Amino acid sequence: MAQEYASKQPQGFKNHIENVAIVGAGGQSGKFIVEEMLKNGKHNITAITRAGSTNKVPSGVAVKRVDYNDQSSLVEALKGQDALVITMGVTAPPDQQTKLIEAAAAANVPWIIPDEFGADGSNEETSKDILIGPPKKKDRDHIEKLGKSSWIGIACGVWYEFSLGGGPYRYGFDFKNRTVTFFDDGTTRINTSTWPQTGRSVANLLALKVLPDDESDRSPCLAGLRNKFVYVSSFTINQKEMFDSVLRVTGTGPDDWQVAHVPVKEYYREGVEQLQRGNRVGFAKLLYSRMFFPDLAGNFEATKGLDNDKLGLPKEDLDEFTKIGVRLAESGYFDNEGA
């Protein structure tokens, strides 16, 4: 496709995203995306929510209630939107994103940020190993096949504070029992992002121009990212560096913790077998351990580089977000999560 320029578009063309619809505005990542878009002040934001939902949305966000069993209600809610951001919990019906994609096409929504927010979806081997990759690729391919919308995926790694505080089957930390399990020697680096950085990534992405102004314009624009991933990260870090931060913020020493090491590939296989037996813990084990394989699966900075500067993302303080992870663990935030 030949490069288009804003200066050569018909009169009335707007070279920016104005209206943004978001699914999951009150969710774990969605609320941070909304918060950052409100800070930017560049968009009219509409939360798409189920009829009867009691989830609260911030002031300044419009609400449109839909019935996912009535496609016409989805299409009507998305009419006039320039972009659709999809964030969904793990319990969402597997066909929900497909319904949204098809409604966006029918409503002529030009841009979709699909429910990615994790590993590098362009790495097909890793995507297959963590099980959730193939259905996500199927949805991205469906967007392209329908031909009405373009997608941009957010590869941000798994969330730092959530993963640190979420128990031993994620980043290996059990704060209640003061144990930590390192994969191999604990020095394999991965990319991980905080919830606020994820929110800024989406907000700042949607604040970019749609097209370059003219042939001399080299500034970032959405057209240059069409049907691609952007790669963002808060920290490129290994488990030992996480542990050092934990020791700093908790005021503990290495002798206060029980430290174990496990072969990462063996741990991954255990997770697969547990999941096959119906144990949901197995999914967390296989997902997280796969990121720490020595093939750089979780370190996309090393293989693809980062788009942090392109999106104007700040550098963050590791210990600040380690404190949040510890606080989440100690508050019982994860007690009813199930895995």
Rosetta blueprint (number, residue, H / E / L):
1 M L
2 A L
3 Q L
4 E L
5 Y L
6 A H
7 S H
8 K H
9 Q L
10 P L
11 Q L
12 G L
13 F L
14 K L
15 N L
16 H L
17 I L
18 E L
19 N E
20 V E
21 A E
22 I E
23 V E
24 G L
25 A L
26 G L
27 G L
28 Q L
29 S L
30 G H
31 K H
32 F H
33 I H
34 V H
35 E H
36 E H
37 M H
38 L H
39 K H
40 N H
41 G L
42 K L
43 H L
44 N E
45 I E
46 T E
47 A E
48 I E
49 T E
50 R E
51 A L
52 G L
53 S L
54 T L
55 N L
56 K L
57 V L
58 P L
59 S L
60 G L
61 V E
62 A E
63 V E
64 K E
65 R E
66 V E
67 D L
68 Y L
69 N L
70 D L
71 Q H
72 S H
73 S H
74 L H
75 V H
76 E H
77 A H
78 L H
79 K L
80 G L
81 Q L
82 D L
83 A E
84 L E
85 V E
86 I E
87 T L
88 M L
89 G L
90 V L
91 T L
92 A L
93 P L
94 P L
95 D L
96 Q H
97 Q H
98 T H
99 K H
100 L H
101 I H
102 E H
103 A H
104 A H
105 A H
106 A H
107 A L
108 N L
109 V L
110 P L
111 W E
112 I E
113 I E
114 P L
115 D L
116 E L
117 F L
118 G E
119 A L
120 D L
121 G L
122 S L
123 N L
124 E H
125 E H
126 T H
127 S H
128 K H
129 D H
130 I L
131 L L
132 I L
133 G H
134 P H
135 P H
136 K H
137 K H
138 K H
139 D H
140 R H
141 D H
142 H H
143 I H
144 E H
145 K H
146 L H
147 G L
148 K L
149 S L
150 S E
151 W E
152 I E
153 G E
154 I E
155 A E
156 C L
157 G L
158 V E
159 W E
160 Y H
161 E H
162 F H
163 S H
164 L H
165 G H
166 G L
167 G L
168 P L
169 Y L
170 R L
171 Y L
172 G L
173 F E
174 D E
175 F L
176 K L
177 N L
178 R L
179 T E
180 V E
181 T E
182 F E
183 F E
184 D L
185 D L
186 G L
187 T L
188 T L
189 R L
190 I E
191 N E
192 T E
193 S E
194 T L
195 W H
196 P H
197 Q H
198 T H
199 G H
200 R H
201 S H
202 V H
203 A H
204 N H
205 L H
206 L H
207 A L
208 L L
209 K E
210 V L
211 L L
212 P L
213 D L
214 D L
215 E L
216 S L
217 D L
218 R L
219 S L
220 P L
221 C E
222 L H
223 A H
224 G H
225 L H
226 R L
227 N L
228 K E
229 F E
230 V E
231 Y E
232 V L
233 S L
234 S L
235 F E
236 T E
237 I E
238 N L
239 Q H
240 K H
241 E H
242 M H
243 F H
244 D H
245 S H
246 V H
247 L H
248 R H
249 V H
250 T H
251 G L
252 T L
253 G L
254 P H
255 D H
256 D H
257 W L
258 Q E
259 V E
260 A E
261 H E
262 V E
263 P L
264 V H
265 K H
266 E H
267 Y H
268 Y H
269 R H
270 E H
271 G H
272 V H
273 E H
274 Q H
275 L H
276 Q H
277 R L
278 G L
279 N L
280 R L
281 V H
282 G H
283 F H
284 A H
285 K H
286 L H
287 L H
288 Y H
289 S H
290 R H
291 M H
292 F L
293 F L
294 P L
295 D L
296 L L
297 A L
298 G L
299 N L
300 F H
301 E H
302 A H
303 T H
304 K H
305 G L
306 L L
307 D L
308 N L
309 D L
310 K L
311 L L
312 G L
313 L L
314 P L
315 K L
316 E L
317 D L
318 L H
319 D H
320 E H
321 F H
322 T H
323 K H
324 I H
325 G H
326 V H
327 R H
328 L H
329 A H
330 E H
331 S H
332 G L
333 Y L
334 F L
335 D L
336 N L
337 E L
338 G L
339 A L
